[in-house]
Amino acid sequence: MKRIVALSTFLLSLSFGVQAQTSLTITDIRVEGLQRISADTVFSALPLSVGDSISSASIANATRALFRTGNFDDIQIGIEGDVLVVGVEERPAISEINIEGNKALETEALLDGLKGAGLSEGQVFKRATLENMRLELTRQYVSQGRYDASIETDVVAQPRNRVAVSITIDEGSNARIKHINIVGNTIYDDETLLDEFELRTGGMFSWFSSADKYSREKLRGDLEKLDSYYLDRGYLRFSSSSVQVAISPNRKNVYITVNVTEGDKYKVSGAELSGDLVLPEDDLMRFVLVKEGQVFSQALVTSTEEFLTKRLGNEGYNFAKVRGIPEVDEENKTVMMKFFIDPGKRTYVRRIDFKGNSKTSDEVLRREMRQMEAAPASSDKIESGRIRLERLGFFKEAKVNTNEVAGTDDLIDLVYEVEEQSSGSLGASVGFSQDSGLLLSANIQQNNFFGSGKQVGFGVSKSQYQTSASFNYLNPYYTEDGVSRGFSIYFRSTDLEEINVASYTTDTYGASVNFGYPISEIERINFDLGVSRTEIDAGLTAVKEIITSPRLFDDVDFFIESTFNDETGGYAAAETLQAIENLSPDALTEPQEDGFLDKFGSEFDNYTIGTSYRRSTLNRGIFATRGSSQTVGISVAVPGSDLEFFKVNYEGQIYFPITNNWTFRFKTQLGYGDGYGELDSLPFFENFYAGGFGSVRGYRSNTLGPRSSPADIYSFRSAVTAVDANGNPTARSSEVGYVLDPDTGKLEVVGVRDDTDPFGGNVLIEGTIELLFPLPFVKDQRSVRSGLFFDAGNVFSTNCGVSQVNCSTPDLGKLRYSAGVGVTWLTGFGPLTFSLGRALNDEKVDETEIFQFSLGRTF
């Protein structure tokens, strides 16, 4: 009202001025009342300038133009001589926006909506916009079934022509569905049809599922499911003619009534193609799923349209349109399906661009492309390029956008958008695992070295059981057609007793070179050549399979003659210390079967050649969710090596998506090894092991399968150097020696140790079934993997020793089983993995472990 009065007053006064000075020319323009808005903003919106002649009509137009900017509450225009004076009253600016009471809608989403409508901090305040936004928010809550929601707004004036906007929301509560009634159905009963609905009436678990909370969007989706249910079963004329939603007076309960008309069932009398068939008809008919005699199904019609469109897209017709047209015979209740094809123009790719690869060079991405520039656009090749980018493991996600080139109807540009993720590590790290204890490492490992796509790694590490140093390099595109080449150099010093394996240590030096050749888009064959030197220290308590026993320890230089006293349970006081060189050869108990090191020594130079075949259709390099992979390989220590043996491995996995977020994963791993030539068994330090992460969780790492035969242990004591008057020892030498029984002339064997160690075997059988699911409250599911698991597996041997414990030939009845839940999270410190697993059929000899975890080591 204020604006109208001001404008009317001005026009009334102006009319006299204009009548008196009909040819007034503006020599200057002055703006008054500005606070925040610059004078340039006013001049740019004002349709008058210096030198113009003014009239009542031009003044009115100028006033309207300034009001249209939305920046002013009041505008007054006057004339002082030949100067045009523009007086304005600015609308206040918004200093802050406070939102309270919202839970169903996030504050950030509400602020974004307000900003899009023109309400945000720093902008000009418009009350009409605020009111429209309030009404829109109310409608959104109503669509969610919150009929009692209310929204109140408050505008508080602040100094310097500013205002603070407060929005108080009472979201109310979701109206509950008390009854859903379907009227008009005779073929299918209510229970069958309501099973298709997402909305439900209240039940025992409705508090958890929220299925009885009314939502307009859910109801719309349920009606579409109802339509599809009938259309996919031949009821071509089905319709849900009307839907009534009644709300109780207290706005707490909802009653839904759906009226349907089922109609008759129709069958397919035939299917044919029409339109511009740019491809042979026989080729296109292979993708027509609708066949004569079938019950009509809208799902098959839609799938046929999609398959034909994709087939045309693979030949460059990316804008092809396929439409299924049913010709209905009401008398015979049949449908003749005609698929009309409009291929459009054949399109070509003008340019391929990449976005988001701030670290990785364009060349690395471009070499994964199967769609070439200037070639006909193929949907299959375009999608293949996207999948290959995700399989690299450098990116969390890859998307492709197809953009039409302006001014043409047969050219497109492809833009691949990627989101990079960590593809390696740089620096020092500290980790811990139950298997390996404290892990200290300093390394550089980059699978995408300086964005080149090459793998380069150098590292040293120290843990409870292993010290290692290594360098590796791999160029996946040594040649342009995808032949890879790499090499590695390494050193490992390992104490196997620290990871639940029989007591011995190994020092291994080695180097290898490898080549890989692509067979197809999803298949690859690899070759490698290696040389290694292995030195083994059996230790004092090495088991019989490694070295024969009973035996003399190398660091004992004396033996003691002493008679055992049965009454006291100890040795006689009088002891004679003698050098070990004086021990009679007959004093040593006859040794048993020679151990491995007795036969072949403790140092081995081996030369290996290996090959492997891999086929993978996995959609991602890390944390795949669909597809499969299979790898089979063989490694042979060639003749001329100190040890001649071979190992065969197979590993396969497959993913079966259930929903967008739930997936079944099946995995198996098999292994077999043996010796040849003079070697009749696989060297013990090449044995397979099972149990723990990546194997059968719920059992301690490496503890399943055959166990060792403990060594027979000789007794040895410190030597007595002085006795008292009664013959009791008063002093002993720090030197120790074996106890010789003078009655038998034999060294005394205390007996076999009670404990046995896992020894591994030459046959490995493992399998896993996992149900992968998303963790709640985790936004980035691409960095987390969680799942329920069922593991099975064990290690067997075809060359069991006579006294080995728990050793048997392959027997599926002796597989060990476990079940539980596991989570892996890719953190900045490395992968964090833990599992809660329970052994299901463990036996007395097995070692179980419910909670297992690892931080900072590769999995």
MARSE-829042 format. One record per residue (C-alpha): residue in three letters; x, y, z. Coordinates in steps of 0.02 Angstrom, whole numbers, padded with zeros to 5 digits, always signed. Layout:
<rs>
AlaXYZ
...
</rs>
This chain:
<rs>
Met+00000+00000+00000
Lys+00146+00114+00039
Arg+00214+00090-00137
Ile+00048+00135-00219
Val+00027+00295-00115
Ala+00203+00354-00151
Leu+00187+00321-00336
Ser+00018+00407-00347
Thr+00081+00561-00255
Phe+00229+00572-00370
Leu+00128+00555-00530
Leu+00006+00689-00471
Ser+00146+00813-00438
Leu+00239+00763-00594
Ser+00092+00800-00707
Phe+00101+00986-00665
Gly+00289+00990-00694
Val+00277+00903-00860
Gln+00138+01017-00919
Ala+00244+01166-00875
Gln+00403+01094-00951
Thr+00351+00977-01090
Ser+00526+00976-01166
Leu+00629+00950-01007
Thr+00795+00867-01043
Ile+00892+00777-00905
Thr+01065+00850-00875
Asp+01105+00745-00721
Ile+01038+00599-00616
Arg+01058+00591-00427
Val+01017+00436-00322
Glu+00978+00457-00136
Gly+00949+00332+00004
Leu+01073+00197-00047
Gln+01158+00098+00092
Arg+01220-00069+00026
Ile+01172-00064-00156
Ser+01289+00029-00273
Ala+01232+00173-00382
Asp+01289+00074-00535
Thr+01156-00058-00496
Val+01022+00079-00501
Phe+01089+00159-00660
Ser+01097-00010-00749
Ala+00914-00044-00709
Leu+00853+00135-00742
Pro+00788+00156-00921
Leu+00830+00344-00918
Ser+00998+00426-00943
Val+01072+00600-00959
Gly+01011+00686-01117
Asp+00842+00599-01121
Ser+00679+00695-01119
Ile+00560+00645-00982
Ser+00374+00622-00973
Ser+00250+00547-00851
Ala+00253+00385-00952
Ser+00444+00371-00948
Ile+00446+00408-00761
Ala+00317+00271-00732
Asn+00420+00148-00834
Ala+00576+00193-00736
Thr+00487+00164-00571
Arg+00424-00006-00626
Ala+00597-00054-00688
Leu+00675-00014-00520
Phe+00540-00109-00425
Arg+00570-00261-00535
Thr+00747-00276-00467
Gly+00671-00330-00301
Asn+00796-00225-00205
Phe+00682-00086-00145
Asp+00531-00064-00032
Asp+00493+00114-00092
Ile+00545+00223-00240
Gln+00517+00411-00264
Ile+00571+00506-00419
Gly+00573+00696-00425
Ile+00646+00840-00527
Glu+00754+00981-00463
Gly+00776+01099-00608
Asp+00843+00987-00745
Val+00913+00855-00623
Leu+00820+00689-00602
Val+00819+00639-00418
Val+00788+00455-00378
Gly+00749+00421-00194
Val+00749+00238-00139
Glu+00717+00139+00019
Glu+00815-00023+00015
Arg+00745-00188+00068
Pro+00841-00263+00215
Ala+00976-00392+00190
Ile+00970-00562+00273
Ser+01105-00573+00407
Glu+01067-00751+00465
Ile+00943-00893+00443
Asn+00905-01007+00590
Ile+00808-01169+00569
Glu+00747-01270+00718
Gly+00644-01426+00745
Asn+00683-01517+00581
Lys+00733-01700+00586
Ala+00655-01782+00433
Leu+00733-01650+00319
Glu+00915-01605+00344
Thr+00961-01424+00383
Glu+01085-01417+00238
Ala+00951-01475+00116
Leu+00830-01343+00182
Leu+00961-01205+00168
Asp+01001-01259-00010
Gly+00816-01251-00051
Leu+00800-01078+00024
Lys+00954-01020-00071
Gly+00882-01084-00233
Ala+00723-00985-00198
Gly+00822-00826-00163
Leu+00836-00832+00026
Ser+01012-00846+00094
Glu+01130-00746+00203
Gly+01182-00585+00116
Gln+01036-00582-00006
Val+00892-00457-00007
Phe+00747-00512+00102
Lys+00582-00542+00012
Arg+00435-00586+00123
Ala+00335-00658-00022
Thr+00476-00779-00059
Leu+00482-00833+00123
Glu+00295-00865+00124
Asn+00303-00967-00036
Met+00445-01069+00039
Arg+00343-01101+00196
Leu+00199-01166+00092
Glu+00316-01276-00010
Leu+00393-01352+00147
Thr+00220-01386+00214
Arg+00176-01477+00053
Gln+00334-01583+00067
Tyr+00289-01637+00243
Val+00112-01677+00188
Ser+00180-01786+00048
Gln+00272-01885+00183
Gly+00110-01912+00277
Arg+00147-01781+00410
Tyr-00022-01695+00402
Asp-00003-01610+00571
Ala+00162-01526+00526
Ser+00171-01338+00549
Ile+00300-01207+00502
Glu+00315-01036+00582
Thr+00427-00896+00523
Asp+00489-00744+00615
Val+00584-00595+00545
Val+00681-00491+00671
Ala+00747-00320+00619
Gln+00930-00284+00656
Pro+01040-00129+00642
Arg+01106-00067+00474
Asn+00948-00121+00380
Arg+00969-00307+00410
Val+00853-00445+00468
Ala+00872-00615+00549
Val+00754-00750+00485
Ser+00699-00888+00603
Ile+00605-01042+00541
Thr+00529-01152+00675
Ile+00468-01321+00614
Asp+00352-01440+00703
Glu+00365-01594+00594
Gly+00224-01684+00683
Ser+00214-01871+00657
Asn+00184-01986+00511
Ala+00004-02038+00489
Arg-00011-02227+00509
Ile-00097-02336+00382
Lys-00244-02423+00464
His-00318-02508+00311
Ile-00282-02537+00126
Asn-00429-02598+00025
Ile-00426-02653-00158
Val-00595-02650-00244
Gly-00638-02735-00409
Asn-00510-02877-00408
Thr-00577-03052-00442
Ile-00429-03143-00520
Tyr-00303-03111-00381
Asp-00351-03092-00199
Asp-00306-02944-00089
Glu-00167-03036+00002
Thr-00077-03079-00161
Leu-00087-02901-00225
Leu-00041-02818-00061
Asp+00118-02923-00055
Glu+00177-02814-00200
Phe+00152-02656-00098
Glu+00289-02570+00000
Leu+00158-02488+00110
Arg+00086-02598+00246
Thr-00037-02588+00386
Gly+00031-02594+00564
Gly+00110-02757+00621
Met+00229-02829+00748
Phe+00385-02757+00666
Ser+00309-02599+00591
Trp+00399-02493+00721
Phe+00562-02552+00644
Ser+00520-02558+00458
Ser+00409-02400+00456
Ala+00308-02486+00319
Asp+00145-02422+00395
Lys+00197-02239+00381
Tyr+00102-02158+00240
Ser+00198-02076+00098
Arg+00126-02009-00064
Glu+00281-02061-00160
Lys+00274-02239-00092
Leu+00089-02252-00137
Arg+00126-02194-00314
Gly+00263-02325-00327
Asp+00147-02461-00261
Leu+00016-02418-00391
Glu+00148-02435-00527
Lys+00196-02606-00457
Leu+00012-02655-00461
Asp-00001-02604-00643
Ser+00157-02701-00686
Tyr+00094-02855-00594
Tyr-00060-02866-00705
Leu+00023-02809-00867
Asp+00159-02941-00849
Arg+00025-03075-00836
Gly-00071-03032-00992
Tyr-00203-02910-00927
Leu-00173-02777-01058
Arg-00328-02675-01013
Phe-00295-02668-00827
Ser-00310-02500-00743
Ser-00316-02432-00566
Ser-00456-02311-00605
Ser-00457-02213-00443
Val-00375-02202-00274
Gln-00451-02126-00118
Val-00346-02077+00032
Ala-00449-02037+00186
Ile-00376-01956+00341
Ser-00448-01975+00515
Pro-00506-01816+00604
Asn-00354-01817+00718
Arg-00239-01834+00564
Lys-00155-01986+00639
Asn-00228-02125+00532
Val-00244-02154+00344
Tyr-00366-02266+00250
Ile-00323-02309+00069
Thr-00446-02377-00060
Val-00387-02430-00234
Asn-00517-02463-00368
Val-00458-02577-00509
Thr-00524-02644-00674
Glu-00438-02807-00720
Gly-00502-02842-00895
Asp-00463-02998-00997
Lys-00301-03095-01021
Tyr-00216-03077-01191
Lys-00092-03188-01282
Val+00038-03142-01412
Ser-00009-03188-01591
Gly+00159-03137-01661
Ala+00299-03008-01664
Glu+00379-02914-01807
Leu+00493-02767-01842
Ser+00450-02612-01940
Gly+00528-02444-01979
Asp+00704-02415-02044
Leu+00797-02578-02015
Val+00976-02523-02037
Leu+01038-02694-01981
Pro+00988-02865-02049
Glu+00818-02918-01985
Asp+00884-03088-01931
Asp+01013-03001-01823
Leu+00883-02889-01739
Met+00755-03028-01714
Arg+00877-03116-01597
Phe+00840-02979-01470
Val+00650-02992-01482
Leu+00594-03083-01323
Val+00409-03079-01364
Lys+00360-03242-01448
Glu+00200-03311-01525
Gly+00092-03404-01401
Gln+00160-03318-01247
Val+00049-03230-01122
Phe+00073-03045-01153
Ser+00205-02968-01037
Gln+00245-02784-01031
Ala+00413-02826-00950
Leu+00465-02927-01104
Val+00409-02785-01218
Thr+00512-02659-01119
Ser+00664-02774-01117
Thr+00651-02800-01304
Glu+00648-02611-01332
Glu+00804-02592-01224
Phe+00899-02734-01309
Leu+00860-02671-01484
Thr+00910-02494-01435
Lys+01074-02556-01364
Arg+01109-02662-01518
Leu+01083-02512-01631
Gly+01190-02407-01514
Asn+01333-02529-01535
Glu+01331-02489-01721
Gly+01338-02301-01694
Tyr+01151-02262-01688
Asn+01158-02187-01514
Phe+00996-02090-01529
Ala+00894-02235-01596
Lys+00715-02252-01535
Val+00623-02417-01526
Arg+00438-02421-01482
Gly+00332-02574-01455
Ile+00158-02550-01530
Pro+00026-02679-01481
Glu-00110-02715-01609
Val-00252-02788-01506
Asp-00379-02913-01574
Glu-00523-02895-01451
Glu-00621-03038-01526
Asn-00483-03168-01506
Lys-00400-03083-01357
Thr-00231-03081-01442
Val-00095-02951-01469
Met+00014-02929-01622
Met+00173-02839-01567
Lys+00258-02724-01690
Phe+00422-02645-01641
Phe+00446-02484-01737
Ile+00628-02435-01760
Asp+00687-02258-01790
Pro+00878-02270-01793
Gly+00909-02086-01822
Lys+01075-02034-01894
Arg+01230-02135-01863
Thr+01334-02038-01737
Tyr+01522-02017-01726
Val+01633-01970-01581
Arg+01715-01802-01609
Arg+01816-01792-01448
Ile+01848-01888-01286
Asp+01887-01785-01131
Phe+01924-01829-00949
Lys+01879-01738-00788
Gly+01927-01767-00608
Asn+02098-01847-00642
Ser+02202-01717-00552
Lys+02344-01841-00520
Thr+02329-01968-00660
Ser+02381-01914-00833
Asp+02256-01917-00976
Glu+02364-02045-01066
Val+02334-02175-00930
Leu+02145-02154-00950
Arg+02148-02140-01139
Arg+02239-02306-01164
Glu+02093-02394-01076
Met+01971-02327-01205
Arg+01897-02446-01332
Gln+01795-02311-01417
Met+01905-02211-01534
Glu+01884-02030-01586
Ala+01815-02002-01762
Ala+01743-02179-01760
Pro+01558-02226-01753
Ala+01497-02213-01574
Ser+01470-02386-01499
Ser+01372-02396-01335
Asp+01460-02557-01291
Lys+01634-02485-01319
Ile+01591-02325-01225
Glu+01532-02426-01074
Ser+01682-02541-01088
Gly+01797-02392-01067
Arg+01706-02339-00908
Ile+01718-02514-00833
Arg+01904-02528-00875
Leu+01936-02364-00783
Glu+01853-02431-00626
Arg+01951-02594-00638
Leu+02115-02499-00628
Gly+02088-02472-00442
Phe+02144-02290-00457
Phe+01968-02219-00448
Lys+01822-02238-00329
Glu+01701-02213-00472
Ala+01698-02176-00657
Lys+01553-02101-00755
Val+01531-02058-00938
Asn+01425-01919-01012
Thr+01372-01913-01193
Asn+01354-01734-01255
Glu+01283-01685-01423
Val+01390-01564-01523
Ala+01295-01402-01550
Gly+01248-01369-01730
Thr+01262-01551-01784
Asp+01150-01703-01772
Asp+01280-01839-01798
Leu+01423-01793-01682
Ile+01446-01821-01495
Asp+01579-01784-01366
Leu+01619-01908-01227
Val+01667-01844-01055
Tyr+01730-01973-00929
Glu+01719-01909-00751
Val+01823-02000-00619
Glu+01847-01981-00432
Glu+02024-02024-00383
Gln+02067-02127-00229
Ser+02228-02178-00143
Ser+02317-02309-00248
Gly+02468-02336-00138
Ser+02561-02274+00013
Leu+02711-02164+00048
Gly+02805-02150+00211
Ala+02818-02246+00373
Ser+02681-02342+00458
Val+02648-02435+00619
Gly+02522-02575+00630
Phe+02475-02723+00735
Ser+02396-02891+00703
Gln+02367-03043+00810
Asp+02466-03150+00687
Ser+02618-03041+00663
Gly+02624-02930+00817
Leu+02695-02754+00796
Leu+02724-02706+00615
Leu+02850-02569+00575
Ser+02878-02520+00395
Ala+02946-02383+00285
Asn+02892-02395+00106
Ile+02847-02316-00057
Gln+02716-02416-00148
Gln+02624-02331-00289
Asn+02514-02425-00410
Asn+02495-02261-00504
Phe+02670-02190-00491
Phe+02662-02002-00519
Gly+02502-02028-00617
Ser+02590-02134-00749
Gly+02492-02294-00714
Lys+02655-02386-00676
Gln+02680-02484-00515
Val+02836-02443-00416
Gly+02874-02500-00241
Phe+03017-02500-00118
Gly+03002-02547+00062
Val+03080-02616+00219
Ser+02979-02691+00360
Lys+03006-02769+00530
Ser+02884-02875+00626
Gln+02885-03008+00760
Tyr+02916-03146+00634
Gln+02990-03065+00479
Thr+03117-02938+00418
Ser+03108-02894+00235
Ala+03165-02774+00101
Ser+03103-02768-00078
Phe+03094-02669-00238
Asn+02967-02698-00376
Tyr+02920-02617-00541
Leu+02782-02651-00666
Asn+02737-02562-00826
Pro+02562-02624-00876
Tyr+02582-02548-01050
Tyr+02760-02596-01096
Thr+02693-02602-01273
Glu+02546-02505-01343
Asp+02440-02661-01361
Gly+02444-02696-01173
Val+02594-02811-01148
Ser+02659-02784-00971
Arg+02835-02805-00902
Gly+02899-02799-00725
Phe+03033-02859-00607
Ser+03063-02876-00421
Ile+03209-02898-00301
Tyr+03182-02953-00123
Phe+03254-03018+00040
Arg+03157-03102+00181
Ser+03214-03168+00348
Thr+03073-03264+00430
Asp+03051-03351+00597
Leu+02904-03466+00562
Glu+02880-03516+00744
Glu+02814-03340+00778
Ile+02664-03366+00664
Asn+02607-03533+00731
Val+02716-03639+00615
Ala+02848-03770+00656
Ser+03012-03705+00729
Tyr+03134-03652+00594
Thr+03196-03493+00512
Thr+03227-03453+00330
Asp+03331-03320+00243
Thr+03282-03297+00062
Tyr+03360-03188-00072
Gly+03280-03178-00243
Ala+03237-03088-00401
Ser+03109-03113-00538
Val+03051-03040-00703
Asn+02876-03057-00774
Phe+02780-03023-00933
Gly+02592-03015-00962
Tyr+02496-03033-01125
Pro+02313-02985-01152
Ile+02212-03119-01240
Ser+02048-03022-01239
Glu+01964-02881-01145
Ile+01939-02995-00995
Glu+02078-03124-01013
Arg+02264-03115-00983
Ile+02410-03236-00975
Asn+02568-03202-00874
Phe+02744-03277-00874
Asp+02879-03256-00744
Leu+03058-03311-00717
Gly+03138-03312-00546
Val+03296-03357-00453
Ser+03310-03375-00264
Arg+03428-03434-00129
Thr+03355-03503+00031
Glu+03453-03537+00190
Ile+03367-03633+00331
Asp+03413-03642+00515
Ala+03323-03788+00597
Gly+03348-03730+00776
Leu+03370-03833+00934
Thr+03193-03901+00938
Ala+03165-03932+00753
Val+03038-04068+00718
Lys+03077-04240+00648
Glu+03012-04198+00473
Ile+03146-04062+00460
Ile+03294-04149+00541
Thr+03316-04321+00619
Ser+03302-04352+00807
Pro+03361-04398+00936
Arg+03514-04293+00900
Leu+03653-04197+00986
Phe+03638-04009+00997
Asp+03785-03923+00916
Asp+03818-03802+01060
Val+03840-03936+01197
Asp+04023-03987+01220
Phe+04015-04105+01370
Phe+03925-04258+01435
Ile+03899-04311+01615
Glu+03909-04488+01685
Ser+03776-04502+01820
Thr+03665-04640+01885
Phe+03480-04609+01906
Asn+03415-04644+02081
Asp+03242-04720+02075
Glu+03211-04687+02259
Thr+03249-04502+02256
Gly+03189-04475+02079
Gly+03351-04388+02033
Tyr+03531-04416+01981
Ala+03667-04473+02097
Ala+03772-04338+02174
Ala+03934-04401+02101
Glu+03952-04338+01924
Thr+04094-04349+01801
Leu+04114-04215+01668
Gln+04188-04273+01503
Ala+04217-04194+01333
Ile+04090-04238+01200
Glu+04231-04306+01092
Asn+04250-04450+01216
Leu+04070-04507+01192
Ser+04057-04682+01121
Pro+03967-04694+00953
Asp+03852-04823+01032
Ala+03794-04698+01163
Leu+03677-04611+01042
Thr+03507-04692+01027
Glu+03480-04756+00850
Pro+03406-04608+00753
Gln+03242-04623+00664
Glu+03204-04581+00480
Asp+03311-04442+00407
Gly+03231-04270+00402
Phe+03224-04157+00248
Leu+03382-04061+00293
Asp+03476-04224+00327
Lys+03440-04278+00148
Phe+03458-04116+00051
Gly+03557-03994+00158
Ser+03504-03823+00221
Glu+03549-03708+00075
Phe+03457-03710-00091
Asp+03476-03617-00255
Asn+03317-03632-00357
Tyr+03268-03570-00530
Thr+03082-03557-00562
Ile+02973-03529-00712
Gly+02788-03496-00697
Thr+02635-03454-00797
Ser+02459-03403-00749
Tyr+02295-03369-00836
Arg+02168-03242-00771
Arg+01993-03205-00828
Ser+01902-03062-00741
Thr+01736-02975-00768
Leu+01739-02886-00600
Asn+01669-02710-00606
Arg+01801-02636-00489
Gly+01983-02661-00447
Ile+01946-02642-00260
Phe+01787-02697-00171
Ala+01698-02767-00325
Thr+01510-02791-00315
Arg+01473-02892-00471
Gly+01560-03001-00599
Ser+01680-03144-00577
Ser+01865-03186-00586
Gln+01966-03344-00606
Thr+02153-03368-00594
Val+02248-03529-00622
Gly+02437-03539-00614
Ile+02583-03658-00606
Ser+02760-03628-00543
Val+02901-03753-00573
Ala+03077-03761-00502
Val+03164-03814-00662
Pro+03295-03952-00679
Gly+03462-03886-00623
Ser+03389-03815-00463
Asp+03443-03888-00297
Leu+03262-03940-00269
Glu+03144-03992-00408
Phe+02960-03964-00370
Phe+02802-03882-00437
Lys+02648-03794-00367
Val+02477-03770-00447
Asn+02353-03640-00384
Tyr+02174-03597-00427
Glu+02073-03451-00359
Gly+01898-03402-00412
Gln+01762-03285-00352
Ile+01592-03231-00414
Tyr+01468-03098-00358
Phe+01278-03115-00367
Pro+01190-02948-00333
Ile+01027-02969-00238
Thr+00982-02784-00228
Asn+01079-02626-00264
Asn+01166-02641-00095
Trp+01160-02827-00049
Thr+01270-02954-00138
Phe+01317-03136-00122
Arg+01501-03177-00147
Phe+01567-03353-00176
Lys+01754-03384-00168
Thr+01864-03538-00179
Gln+02050-03570-00172
Leu+02136-03734-00216
Gly+02319-03781-00212
Tyr+02427-03933-00248
Gly+02615-03959-00247
Asp+02738-04102-00260
Gly+02917-04144-00299
Tyr+02988-04229-00452
Gly+03154-04302-00502
Glu+03251-04348-00344
Leu+03126-04255-00235
Asp+02975-04361-00188
Ser+02878-04225-00095
Leu+02851-04038-00089
Pro+02987-03950+00014
Phe+02917-03915+00187
Phe+02952-03728+00175
Glu+02840-03720+00019
Asn+02690-03801+00107
Phe+02514-03728+00104
Tyr+02434-03667+00265
Ala+02255-03626+00315
Gly+02165-03532+00453
Gly+02144-03346+00491
Phe+02112-03198+00375
Gly+02089-03241+00192
Ser+02062-03422+00240
Val+01952-03500+00375
Arg+01915-03365+00503
Gly+01879-03419+00680
Tyr+02037-03528+00681
Arg+02209-03460+00725
Ser+02313-03411+00575
Asn+02405-03556+00489
Thr+02353-03685+00619
Leu+02239-03801+00520
Gly+02294-03965+00443
Pro+02446-04078+00473
Arg+02553-04048+00625
Ser+02735-04093+00653
Ser+02815-04239+00744
Pro+02907-04166+00895
Ala+03091-04209+00913
Asp+03152-04331+01045
Ile+03246-04227+01175
Tyr+03404-04281+01267
Ser+03420-04227+01447
Phe+03567-04115+01490
Arg+03622-04037+01655
Ser+03753-03920+01722
Ala+03912-04007+01784
Val+03952-04019+01970
Thr+04123-03947+02014
Ala+04121-03961+02206
Val+04032-04065+02342
Asp+04018-04054+02532
Ala+04066-04191+02660
Asn+03900-04279+02628
Gly+03925-04278+02440
Asn+03798-04144+02402
Pro+03842-04024+02258
Thr+03901-03855+02317
Ala+03950-03781+02150
Arg+03908-03810+01968
Ser+03990-03761+01806
Ser+03900-03648+01684
Glu+03944-03776+01551
Val+03809-03904+01515
Gly+03815-04079+01446
Tyr+03713-04234+01407
Val+03673-04359+01544
Leu+03750-04531+01514
Asp+03679-04681+01608
Pro+03829-04791+01654
Asp+03715-04942+01673
Thr+03661-04939+01490
Gly+03800-04837+01413
Lys+03667-04735+01323
Leu+03623-04553+01331
Glu+03455-04534+01418
Val+03309-04479+01309
Val+03181-04385+01412
Gly+03048-04419+01280
Val+02942-04337+01147
Arg+02884-04160+01180
Asp+02699-04145+01214
Asp+02668-03996+01099
Thr+02656-04006+00910
Asp+02668-03865+00783
Pro+02570-03836+00622
Phe+02672-03904+00478
Gly+02562-03873+00326
Gly+02533-03987+00181
Asn+02541-04001-00007
Val+02351-03994-00037
Leu+02243-03842+00001
Ile+02052-03834-00009
Glu+01960-03675+00043
Gly+01790-03597+00007
Thr+01691-03446+00067
Ile+01512-03386+00053
Glu+01483-03205+00101
Leu+01328-03097+00108
Leu+01393-02920+00082
Phe+01286-02780+00151
Pro+01305-02592+00180
Leu+01348-02529+00353
Pro+01218-02408+00420
Phe+01267-02226+00450
Val+01417-02241+00333
Lys+01404-02117+00188
Asp+01549-02179+00080
Gln+01513-02364+00061
Arg+01650-02378-00072
Ser+01784-02374+00065
Val+01702-02503+00178
Arg+01659-02685+00152
Ser+01555-02783+00277
Gly+01475-02953+00267
Leu+01415-03111+00349
Phe+01527-03259+00306
Phe+01531-03447+00305
Asp+01707-03517+00281
Ala+01762-03695+00247
Gly+01935-03767+00218
Asn+02083-03868+00273
Val+02258-03924+00223
Phe+02301-04105+00183
Ser+02455-04204+00136
Thr+02485-04347+00017
Asn+02651-04386+00105
Cys+02609-04396+00290
Gly+02749-04446+00407
Val+02728-04601+00516
Ser+02717-04502+00677
Gln+02635-04342+00611
Val+02482-04281+00706
Asn+02317-04234+00620
Cys+02386-04277+00448
Ser+02277-04357+00316
Thr+02254-04368+00130
Pro+02121-04254+00052
Asp+01952-04289+00132
Leu+01804-04170+00115
Gly+01732-04244+00275
Lys+01878-04166+00370
Leu+01848-03988+00313
Arg+01835-03860+00453
Tyr+01691-03735+00455
Ser+01663-03565+00533
Ala+01535-03424+00524
Gly+01529-03243+00579
Val+01539-03063+00523
Gly+01686-02965+00452
Val+01724-02784+00408
Thr+01865-02705+00308
Trp+01891-02517+00303
Leu+02016-02428+00190
Thr+02087-02298+00309
Gly+02224-02170+00286
Phe+02337-02283+00390
Gly+02303-02436+00285
Pro+02167-02567+00283
Leu+02084-02602+00450
Thr+02008-02776+00453
Phe+01922-02871+00591
Ser+01807-03018+00607
Leu+01701-03106+00737
Gly+01699-03289+00690
Arg+01651-03449+00776
Ala+01723-03619+00733
Leu+01580-03740+00700
Asn+01663-03912+00701
Asp+01832-03889+00784
Glu+01919-04037+00864
Lys+02036-04048+01013
Val+02193-04022+00909
Asp+02125-03862+00829
Glu+02166-03687+00892
Thr+02016-03569+00883
Glu+02004-03380+00896
Ile+01839-03285+00897
Phe+01900-03105+00872
Gln+02032-03071+00740
Phe+02096-02905+00677
Ser+02235-02823+00579
Leu+02287-02641+00553
Gly+02414-02579+00428
Arg+02450-02732+00324
Thr+02395-02781+00150
Phe+02249-02900+00140
</rs>
